[in-house]
């Protein structure tokens, strides 16, 4: 069997990839092809560490192989993986094993397309498909050996990713699929909502995906008192604590957007001048908290779905009554959309009245919610029985995708 194990957390937004046994991935890249305005053809994405200083992504067109969590374009995924394996990881698939993540409740046609990519297009010697939430549980249990989570081997992983938000009960590293609950809301929908709000109110940014992603990550936060913050955001005077200004790139002096530091002080009259729409900047007030608010109130986007707190209660209530108090004590937040400031505090405040009084409630956020899944995969890949858990290329060729998939117990 091969010694080299590639760990690939293949997210809808970001790919995290590296060698099993390491603490951090070798590279993190957007899972898409990009076409900058200055270019006629689509190019491969740069690692995030390089995106800060290289290409002008203003109005860049984007093609993604994964839509709403499902692999819809295997050819595009193959091209991106090929670039990843050859240019960034520099590995030889035929002498490597692959640990690959796949969202919960995946459908057989997508699983078959994935297996064909792994074994037929790239020729990996073996494959293990892991649930992202199981890997988060594994990593947190190893980090905190004395915690309730470790002692009971039970947790509720709340994963707010690019495409979805899942509440997933995990027991002994297995996801309890019958109890998984999902909200069709993730980082992509939040960025789109911010684009719509800004375009409606000030300047058209509907083509500025990367720019609005950046503004969202730098300026959005979860409100702990919605009515108070709405009142503050309406304040026209200088010194409005909510108002922030995001400067759009001008393509000359800067090709990236940035948050403008507020000036020391103006007179109030000067501050109340009408905004100059020719100027390359946008003022954000209530957008800063109304965008993440949709995680708690999906009805704001016209979605007939439960918010985050109720989604968690429904997932826990679907489990055996013995597990329920333990799950409420071991809620783990992971995924990039959990990085909004104050999200944990708001969630605790909304959950407490919904949870029986005699149950303790403990919510922890992963130290790095974006890399948490990958780190769990790296840990699993370095365990002595990892190779025996994999499906080999020979088994795949003999038995086919559906039979091999039973090995993974999802």
Secondary structure, DSSP 4 states (H G I P E B T S, - for coil): --SEEEEEEE-SSEEEEEETT-SS-SEEEESSEEE-TT-SS-EEPPBHHHHTTS---TT-EEE-SEETTEE--HHHHHHHHHHIIIIII---GGGEEEEEEE-TT--HHHHHHHHIIIIIIS--SEEEEEEHHHHHHHHHHHH-TTSHHHHHTEEEEEEE-SS-EEEEEEETTEE-GGG-EEES--HHHHHHHHHHHHHHHTS--TT-HHHHHHHHHHH-B--SSHHHHHHHHT--STT-SS-EEEEPP-SSS-SS-EEEPPPS---HHHHTSPP-TTSSEEEESTHHHHHHHHHH-GGGGT--S--HHHHHHHHHHTS-HHHHHHHHH-EEEESGGGGSBTHHHHHHHHHHTTS-TTS---EEE-TTTTTHHHHHHHHHHTSTTHHHHSEEHHHHHHH-HHHHHGGG--
